[in-house]
Amino acid sequence: MKRSPRNPCLAQVPHALTSAWVAAAGLCLTCLPSLAQDAPGSRAVNVVPTFAATLNYSDIQGSTVQANGGEFVTRLSPGIQMRSRSGRIVGSLDYALNANFYSRNKASQSVENALSSVFTVEAVPSFFYVDARASVAQQALSAYGQQNADGSLRANANRTDVLNLGLSPYVRGPLADVGEYEVRLNAAATNGYKSINADSTNTGGSLSLRSRNSGAMFGWSLLASQQRVDFRAGRATDSGRATAAITLVPDYDVKLTLRGGQETTDVGGFERRRYDNWGAGVRWTPTDRTLISVDADRRYYGTGHQIAVEHRLRRAVFRYSSTRDASSGADATGVGQPVTLYQLYFAQFASLEPDPVRRDQMVRDFLRAIGQDPNAVVAGGAVTSAVTLQRRDDVSMALVGQRTSFNLQAYASSSQVIDNPTGASDSTEVRQRGLIASLSHRLTLLSTLNLTGSMQDTLATASQPGTNLKSLALGWSTIINAHATAGLIARHSVFNSTIDSYRESALSASLSLRF
């Protein structure tokens, strides 16, 4: 049964979880410097305050809902960056508070948050660990509502801050002389600022046993997990799964996996049902620069899969990926979640730099050199209030030259509610497709010119008209000194919809400081 969002007890759940997280995060950050320097020779935590100011002039034409004409928008963005690359805490934190001031529409003045944080804490050496993550990003409330091009400061009631929090303590160690064990707990929460449809919690745990030598010709693993997903605007569901797997390595560049087990869940129904699971996977690395990985499993919702094909040249990376899986709202890495430019390059540079800590710095230095915002969303999702079946296909290419770099990503995604025991009409499949291409050229050692084009289509259904967004932006950025960067961007966007079409022309000037 659908619960009322006005329930005062339920209304306190996300806020209570948020408060608990803030307290835990504060404790971790207090201990961070000492823990990070426990290892001999380790470096101190690097904390850098930041500040950015942006002046934007935007001219809107063709809108039938909002006022047309020009308007100045000022954005002030104080923030902080933190890096810990050694010691007992490893991870990074990037946060900025974006305050937007509108010259004409005072009611649109707003404060937005941008946060990306991932840390791993080795609380007890070689035994007890804690994974912690937190993120805040703008997401669309509806895939069929008004959409903005990335970087646009136009007020949009269809967008809201969505907070994702996750905490996962676990222990691992040897299992006699035959294998290893890991016992893990996990808790996650999602909270939307403007709508309770984004609010959910995800709690559970898992126990895994596996053979010790991962490179042996034969290996085995056992996994048992339990999960509870509770949507504030929907209902709670429970799932459990037990799986056994064997791995075969007939050659050093081929790995085969066979899986089998059972799961129970009440997703899609009012009573828990039992389903047989089986699956297989192959990982093939014919060369040091080529990877082909295919995994498929028969699950309660049908067949799920994960496919990755990657080929790396000296200065280029080509990648195809495809995922089909069930997703909950509290899963910050689910296929329906927004994908930022940082995440895109982080995945593409995996073969260039396997170490995630060094790769993080490589990606951030690269994006800063070409004048790109690491938090820029290249493929957004929309909030959901139930467990959904989501598929996403991506084709991406990155060419990194001495002075010129090119990036292209094309994607197609679909999402459909599968927890719909009452047969409600809100389970229509939502399909989106789009692409983003960026060409960057370094004019001098300090200045870069960047041209970016993007397109996003939300396909029409029997009950919802489709939308189309196209945008073209030309930007220039320069490094003033080690602490300051300036930029200028001209952008033109066209949004087509039966609800509110518009054309936007904008010019932005920005100054970014690192103290």
N, C-alpha and C positions, 0 to 999 in steps of 0.2 A: 504494500500500500504506500502511496506517495505521501511523504510527511510534509507538514506545513512548514514553510521557511520562517514562520513567525514564532515557532516554538522557542521560548527564551533559553531553554537549556541547550538546544542545538546551536543557537546563535552564539553561544559562548565557546563552543568547541574550537573553531579555528583560532580565536583570539587567545584562548588558554594555551593551545599548542604553540602559537607564535611567541607568547611570553616565555614559555618553557624553553623554547629554542634560543631566544635572545639571552636568557640567563646562562644556558649551557655554552653558547658561543662566547659570551663575555668571559666565562671562566677559562675556556680554551685559549682565548686571545691573551688573557692575563698570564697564562703559563707558557705561551708560545715562545718567547725569547729564550727562556731557560731550557725548555725541552729541545728547541731547535739547535742549541749549542752543546748538548750533552756529548755528542760524538767528538772525539779528538780531531782538531783541525777544522771543525765545521764553522761555517760562516753564520753571522748573525742574520736575523730576519730583516729583510729589506722592506721598509715602509715609506711610501712616497705620497704625500698629499698632492692633490691635483685640483685644478680649477680651469673651467672653460667658459667663455662668453660668446654667444652667437646672436647676431642681429640679422633678422630675416624679413624680407619684404615679399609678400605673397599676394597675387592678384587672382581672384576667383571669378570665372565667368560660366554661364550656362547652368547654374544651379537653380533648381526649382524649389528647394527646401530652405536653404540658408541664403543669407544676403550676399549679393555679388559685389565685387569691388576690391580695392586694395587695402592691405592692413600690414602694419609692422608688428613683428613678434620678437621679443627679447627673451633669450634663454640663458639663465645663469646656472652653472653646473659645478658646484663643489664636489669633491670626491676623494677617494683614497685607493691606493694600490698597495698590496702586500704580497711578498714572495718569501717562501721558506723552501730552500732547495737542498737542505741537508739537516742532519740531526734526527730527532724522533718525531718531528712534524714536517711533512712535505706537502706543499700545495700553494694555492694562490687565491687572492681575493681582489676583485675589482668592483668598486661601488661608486655611483654618481647619483646625486640628487638633482633632478632637472626641474627648475622653476620657470614656468612659462608665463610671460606677461604680454597681453594683447592690447594694442593701442585703441581698437574700436570696440571689440566685443569683450567687455570687462568680465562678463559672466563665464567666459571660457578660460579664465586664468586658472592654472592647474599646477600641481606638483607631481612629477613622475619619478619613479625609481628605476635604476638600472643596476643589477647586481649579478655577478657571476663568481661563485666561490666553491672550491673543492679542496678538501684537506684529508690527509690520512695521518692518523696519530698512532705511533707505536708505543702504547701505554706501558706494556711490559715487553721488554726486548724478546723478539723471536717467539712471542706467545699471544699477547692480547693487543688487538688493534681496534681502531674506530675510524670508520669512513664517515665524513660529514660533507654535506653539500647544501648550498642555498643559491637560489636564483630569483630574480625579478625581471620580467620582460613584458612588453606590451603584446597583448593578444586580442584577436577579434572576438567579440561576443557571438557574432553570427557570421558564417561564411558568405551569407547572401546580403549582408548589410554593406554600408559604405566602407570602402577600403582606401587607405592612404599609401602612397609610395614611401619607401623607406627614406628617412631624412626629412620628410615633410612635417612642418610644425602646425599644420592646419588642425583645428579642434575637431575631434571625431567622437561622437557619443557611442560608436560601435566598438571602441577600443578601451581596454582597461589594463591596469597593472595586475599581473598574476604572479603570486608568490609561491615558490616551490621550496620545501624544506625536506631534508632527509638525514637520518642518523642511523648508522648500522654498526654496532659493536660485534666483534667476532673473535674467537680464539682458534688457533690452528697449531698443529704439532704432529709428531710422528705417531704412527699406529703400529706399535711393536717394530718389527723389522720388515713389514710387508707393505706399508702404505702410509698415508697421511689422513688426518681428519680436520674438519672445519665445522664449527658450530656458530651460526650467525643469527642475530636478531635484526629486524629492520622496522623502522617507523618513518612514514613520510606523510606530508600534508600539503595540500594546495589550497590557496585562498585568493579569490578575486576581489578587487576593490569595489567594483560597481555591481556585481551580480553574484548571487549565491550559486549559480549554475556551475561555477568553477570550483566550488568548495568540496574537498574530499579528503579522506584519510586512508592510509594504506598501512596495515600492520601485519607482521608475520615473522616467520623464522624458517631456518633450514638446517639440515644436517647432511654433510657430504663426506664420503669416504672414497679415497682413490689410491691407485697404485703410486708408489713413490717415484719411480724413474719414468718421467714423461717421454723420454726419447727411446724407450725400449720397444722391441718389436711387438710386444703384446702388453696391453694395459686394461684396466677396469676402473669403474667408478659406480658409486651408489649415491642417490640423492633423494631426500625426502623433504618436502616443504609444505607450509601452510600459510594461507594469505586471507586477510579480510579487508575488503574494500567497502568504504561507507561514503556515499554521496549525500551531501546535505540536502540537495534538492531532489534526491531520488531515494534509493534504498541501499541497504547493506547486503553484500553477497560474500559467501565463504567458498574457498577452493582449497583442495589438498591434492598433492601429487607425489608419487613415488616412481622413480625411474632407475633402471640398471643399464649400464652401457659398457661395451667393450670396444677397444681401439686396436687396430692392426696397422703396422708400419712396414709394408712389404719392401719399400725402398725409402731411402733417406728423404726423398722429396714428395712422398705420397703418404697420406694418413687417412685411414678409413675408420668410420665410427658406426656402430649399430646400437640402437636404443630400444627399450621396451619397458612398459610399466602400466600403471593405472592412475586415473585422477577422478576426484569427486568434486562436483560443483553444483550450486543452485543458480548460476548465471543462466538466464533465459527461462527459468521456471521457479515455482514456489517451493519445490522440494529438491533435495540434493540427489543427483543421479551419478552413476558410476560409468566411466568410459575407459576403454582400452586405449593405450597410447603405444605407438611404435614409430620409429624414425631411423634415418640414416644420414650420414654426411661424408663428404670427401674434401680433403684439402690437398691441393697440388701446387707445388712451387717448381715448375720446370726450369726456371732460372732464378738467380738472385734478385731479378728485377720484375718477376712476374708471379702473381698469386691468383689462383682460382679456388674459391671455396663455395661449396653448396651444401646446405643442410635443410632437411624437410622432416616434418613430424605430423602424424595424424593426431589431432586434438579434438576436444569436444565441439569446437566450432568448424571443424573441417580440417583442411591441410594448411599448416603454417610453414613458412620457409624463410631462409636467410641466404642470400646469394651475394657474393662479392667477386668481382673480376678487376684486377688492377695490374697495370703495366707502367713501369717507370723507366724513363730515359735519363740522360745526364741532367737535363734541365726541364723535364716535363713529366707530368703524372697524368695518366688516363685511368678513370675509375668508373665502374658500373656497380650499383648495389640495388637490391630489391628485398623488401621485408614485408611479410604478411603475418600479423600477430594480433592477439587481443591486447587492449591497452586500457589502463585505468587513468583517471585524471591526475592522480598523485605521482605518476611515473614521469619524471622530468626528462627522461631520455626516450620516451615512447615515440612511435613513428608519427604521431599526430602533433608533436610539439614543434615550436618554432626552431628553425635552423639558422644560426648566425653565421656571419662571414668567418669569424674565428673558428667555429666548429667545423666549417667546410674545409678551411685550410689545415686545421689540426688533423683531420682525417686524411687529407691528400698528402700531407708531409710525413705520414707515419713511416713510410718506407725510406724516406730521406733521413729521418732521425727517430730511431725506435724508442729512445729514452724520452718518456713523457715530460720530464722536467725541462730538459734542454730543448725539446720540441716546442714547449709553451713559449719559451723566450724567443726561439727562432720565428714562430708565427707572429708574435707581437712586434718584434723588430721589423719584420717584413711589411706588415700592414701599416706600421707607423711610417716606414720609409716611402710607401706609395700613397700616403695620405688617406687611408681607409679606416673607418670606424670598425673595430673588432666586434662590436655589439649590433652592427647592421644586420637586420633580418633578411635573409635571401629566400626563405620559404616559410611562411607562417602557418599556424594552425588555428583552430577555433576551439573555444572551451566546450566541454561536454559534461553531462550530468548522469552518465551511465557508462558501464563497460561497453566498449565499442570494438568492432573488428576493423582494423586499419591496414591498408596496403600502401606502400610507397616505393616508387622506382626513381632512381637518380642516375643521371649520366653527367659526369663532370670531367673537366680537363683544366689543367694548370700548366702554363708555359712560363718559365722564369728565365728571362734573359739578362744580359749584362746591364741593359738600360731599359728594356721594354718587357713587360709582363702581361700575360693575357689569361683570363679565367672565364670559364663557361660552365654553367650548370643548368641542366634541364630536368624537370621533375614532373611526376604525375602521382597523385594521391587519391585515395578513396577512403571513406569512413562511414560506417553504418552501425547503429546501436544494435547489440545482440542481447543485452539484458532487457528484454521487452516482454515480460510474462503476461501482460494484459492485452497485448496486441495493439497498443496505441499507435497512432498514425505518425509519430515523430521519429520513426525508424527508417526514413528515406535515406538512401545512399547519397552522400555528399562527395562530389568528384571535383578535384581541382588539378590544374596543370599550369606550368609556367616555366620561365627561364630567366636567367640573369647573366649578363656578359659584361666584363670589365676589362678595359685596356688601359694600362698605366705605362707612361713613358717618363723616364728621369731626364729632365731638361739639363740640370746641372747636378753637382754633388749634393745640393741641398734642396732643389725644387723639383716637383713632379707634377705632371699633367695626367688627369684621369678621366676617361669617358666610360660611363656606365649606362646600360640599357636594360630594362626589365619588362616582363609581361606576366600577368596572372589572369587566368580564366577560372571562374567558378561556373560549372556547367548547370544548365537549367534542369529542373525536375518537373514532374506533373503538377506540383503545387507551388514551386518557387521559380521565378525567372532568374536567369543567369546574370553574371556580372563580368566585366572585363576592365582591367587596369593596365595601362601602358605608361612608361616613364623613361625619360632620357635626361641624363645629368652630365654636365661638364664641370670638372673641378680642378683647381690648382692649389697646391700646398707647398709650403716652404718651411724648412727648419731654421729658425732664427738663431738659436743657440742650443746648448745642451738642455735647456729648461723650457724653451718656448717654441711653439709651432703655430703658424698662421695658415688660413685657408680661405678660398673663395669658391662658391659653387653656384652654378646656374642650372635650374631644373624646370622641365615642362612635363606635366602629367595629364593624362586624359582618362577619366573614369566613366564607363558606360553602364547604365542601369535603368530599369524602368521606375525605380524608386527615387534616385537622386543622382543624375549625371552631372559632371562638372569638368571644367578645364582649369588647371592651375599652372601659373607661371611664377617662379620664385627665384630670388637671388639672396644668398646667405654669405655673410662674412663671419669668420670665427677666429678666436685666439685661444690656444690651449697652453696651460702652464703646468710644469712638473717641478715641485719644490725639493 
